Amino acid sequence: MATLTIRNLDDAVRDVLRERARENGRSTEAEVRLLLEQSVAGPTIATEHRCAPRRRFADIEPIEIDHPESSQEILDYLRGDR
């Protein structure tokens, strides 16, 4: 993999990149890498990295575990060992 150094980058641009990275849960380096990939390759790579989650945590209903066997049953179910 190559390394790229960018000199004379305006502080305001750096700050925007940092904020954007923070909002997207990435490092500034990862955010810049993604932006460069998107600008070169188009939307194909962009959708790979930014796909929406299938379910939000807020949509998942909580479960109760009544006894110790229930936890193993739940793990088996989640693993597909039904």
C-alpha positions in Angstrom: 0.0 0.0 0.0 1.2 3.5 -0.8 1.6 6.4 1.6 0.5 9.9 0.6 1.6 13.1 2.3 -0.5 16.3 1.7 1.3 19.6 2.4 -0.1 23.0 2.8 -3.6 21.8 3.7 -5.7 24.6 5.0 -6.5 24.3 8.7 -10.2 24.8 8.0 -10.2 21.9 5.6 -8.5 19.7 8.2 -11.0 20.7 10.8 -13.9 19.8 8.5 -12.4 16.5 7.7 -11.9 15.7 11.4 -15.5 16.6 12.2 -16.8 14.6 9.3 -14.7 11.6 10.4 -16.0 11.9 14.0 -19.6 12.0 12.8 -19.0 8.9 10.7 -17.1 7.0 13.5 -13.8 6.8 11.6 -10.4 8.2 12.0 -9.5 11.3 10.0 -7.1 9.1 7.9 -9.9 6.6 7.2 -12.3 9.4 6.2 -9.8 10.9 3.8 -9.0 7.5 2.4 -12.7 6.9 1.7 -13.2 10.3 0.1 -10.2 9.7 -2.2 -11.5 6.3 -3.1 -15.0 7.7 -3.8 -13.6 10.5 -6.0 -11.5 8.1 -8.1 -13.9 5.1 -8.3 -17.3 6.7 -8.1 -20.3 5.4 -6.2 -19.3 1.7 -6.2 -16.8 2.0 -3.4 -18.9 4.6 -1.6 -21.8 2.2 -1.2 -19.5 -0.6 0.0 -18.3 1.4 3.0 -21.5 3.3 3.8 -24.2 0.7 3.7 -27.0 1.2 6.1 -27.4 -1.3 8.9 -30.1 -3.9 8.3 -31.7 -3.3 11.7 -31.2 -0.5 14.2 -30.6 -1.4 17.8 -33.6 0.7 18.8 -35.8 -1.7 16.7 -34.6 -4.9 18.5 -36.9 -6.0 21.2 -35.3 -7.0 24.5 -35.6 -10.6 25.7 -35.8 -12.1 29.2 -33.8 -15.1 30.3 -35.8 -17.1 32.8 -33.2 -19.9 33.6 -29.7 -20.9 32.7 -30.9 -23.2 29.9 -32.5 -20.3 28.2 -29.2 -18.5 27.5 -27.9 -21.6 25.7 -31.2 -21.9 23.7 -30.8 -18.2 22.7 -27.2 -18.7 21.6 -28.2 -21.7 19.6 -31.0 -19.8 18.0 -28.8 -16.8 17.1 -26.2 -19.1 15.6 -28.8 -20.9 13.5 -28.7 -24.2 15.4 -32.4 -24.5 15.5 
